Amino acid sequence: MRIDLYANWSNARQGSMTDLPDDLPREEIVQRAHAEMDARPGGRAHTAAVRTDEGAPLLFVYSDGRVREPQL
């Protein structure tokens, strides 16, 4: 599993956190996403997309605290 960080709605990716265990509970995933968003040099990321290693979306975590499942 990985977390891709985005600056804003423009899909300009700021970075990624990879090699996350696939069995992390949702709460831990959200906490790690927020920690990574806060740690970005040059400003806080707007969105964290939690994805499988293959790139399929699992969750979207926003800087304002919202968390949503992807619409399939």
C-alpha positions in Angstrom: 0.0 0.0 0.0 1.2 3.5 -0.6 0.1 7.1 0.1 0.4 9.7 -2.7 0.4 13.3 -1.6 -1.1 16.1 -3.7 -0.7 19.9 -3.3 -4.2 20.7 -4.5 -6.9 19.6 -6.9 -4.5 19.9 -9.9 -3.1 16.5 -9.4 0.4 17.9 -8.9 1.9 15.1 -6.8 4.2 16.3 -4.0 5.5 12.9 -3.0 4.7 9.3 -2.0 5.1 7.1 1.1 5.5 3.5 0.1 5.9 0.1 1.6 3.0 0.4 4.1 1.7 -2.9 5.4 -1.6 -4.0 3.8 -3.1 -4.9 7.1 -3.0 -1.5 8.8 -6.3 -0.4 10.4 -8.1 2.5 8.8 -7.4 4.8 11.8 -3.7 4.2 11.5 -3.8 4.8 7.7 -5.6 8.1 8.3 -3.1 9.1 11.0 -0.1 8.3 8.8 -1.6 10.2 5.9 -2.1 13.3 8.0 1.4 13.1 9.4 2.8 12.8 5.9 0.7 15.8 4.7 2.0 17.9 7.6 5.7 16.9 7.0 5.9 18.1 3.3 8.6 20.7 2.8 7.1 23.8 1.1 3.7 23.5 2.7 1.1 21.1 3.8 -0.3 18.7 1.2 -4.1 19.1 0.4 -5.0 15.5 -0.4 -3.5 12.1 0.4 -4.6 9.2 -1.9 -4.2 5.9 -0.3 -3.6 3.3 -3.0 -2.8 -0.4 -3.4 0.7 -1.1 -4.7 -0.9 -1.5 -8.2 -2.4 2.1 -8.0 -6.0 1.3 -7.2 -7.5 3.9 -4.9 -8.6 2.8 -1.4 -9.2 6.1 0.5 -8.9 9.8 0.0 -7.8 11.8 3.1 -8.1 15.6 3.0 -6.3 18.3 5.0 -9.6 19.5 6.4 -10.1 16.1 8.1 -12.5 14.5 5.6 -12.0 10.9 4.6 -13.9 9.3 1.8 -14.0 6.0 -0.1 -13.5 6.1 -3.9 -16.6 6.0 -6.0 -16.4 3.1 -8.3 
